[in-house]
Amino acid sequence: QVQVVESGGGTVHPGGSLRLTCVVSGEKVNSYNMAWHRQAPGKQREFVANIYRDATTTYLESVKGRFTVSRDSGRNTLSLQMDDLKPEDTAVYYCGFPGLGPDYWGQGTQVNVSS
């Protein structure tokens, strides 16, 4: 049984930084592609960042240059370093394995960016 648990969310001012971490058990983080998604109030869930098995990364256009996704195979964790945060980054952020079903996603961590 796979467990995915996100942490690291919080409230920051515009221009601030947060680092989200996703701890995975029951599956290796380097076995499949992994991703961060987010859902803002009243909006559909959207892709934020992806890291493929070969460590190639892709990003939502609006976060390129500000967010960095990384993987630690030894700790079996996925991280999302978020810098220069903007109010439009406010959302619940989810970590998971795309394409493997809802059981392969965590419950999310809330990020609020406001002045």
N, C-alpha and C positions, 0 to 999 in steps of 0.2 A: 504494500500500500504506500503510495507516494504522499508525502506531506511537504507543503510549500508554505513558508511563513515569512512574510515581509516585516521589516521594521525600519525605523529611521525617519519616519515622517515627522512633521511638526509645522510650526508657524514661523515664517521668516519675512523680513522686509524685502522689497524689490532690490535686486542686486546681490542678495545673499546666496548662500550655498547650503545644500543638504546632501547627505550620502545615504541612499537607501540600500539595504542589504536584504537578501533573500536566502534563507537557509533551507536546503533541500534534504530530505531523507527518503529512502526507498528508491532512489534513482540517482544516477551520476549526472552532474551538470554538464559534463562533456560528452554525454552519450547522444544527445539530441540538440537541435537548435533550441535556444531559449530566448525569451523576450520580456520586455516591460511594456505594458499597456497602461492607459489611464482613462478615467471617466470623470468628466466635470459635471457639476449639477445641471440637469436638463439637457445634457448632450449624450451622444452615443459614445461608447467605448472606442478608443482609438489606439493604434500602434504608436509606440514611442521609440523603441530601440530593439534591435535584434542582434544576437551573436550566434553565428553558425558554428558547426562542429569544427571547422577549420580556423575558427577565431575571426573570420571576416565579420565586420559589423555594418549595420545599416541603421539609419536614423530618420525620424520624422523631420521634414525639412525645417520646421520652425525651431527645432532644438539642436540642429547641427552646430557644432562649435561651442556649445554650452554644456551638453550632456555627454557623458562617457560611460559606456557599458563595459563591464569586465567580469571575468570568471576566475574563481580560485578553485581549481580541481582538488587541491589538498584539503581545503576546508569544506568543499562541496557547496560553495555559495556563489551567488550572482550579485553584482553590485551595480548601482547607477549613481554616478557622481553628477550632481546637478549644480552648475554654477550660473551666476548672473540670472537668477530666477526672476520671472516676470509674473504679474498677477494672473495672466492667462495660463500659467502653469498649474494653477490651483486645481486639484483633482484628487481622486483616490487612485493610487498607483498599484498595479498588480504585476506580479512576477509569475512566469509559468512556461510551460512547454507548448508552443503553438501546434495545433493539429492533433493533439492527443486527448482532447476532451476536457470538460470542466473540472474533473477531479485532479487535473494537473496544474491547477492555478491556485494561488493563495487567496486569502480573504481581503488583502489590500491594506495599504497604509495611507493615511490622509496627509496631503501636503497643502498648506495654505500659504499664499504669498500676498501679503497686504501691508499697506503702510499705516 
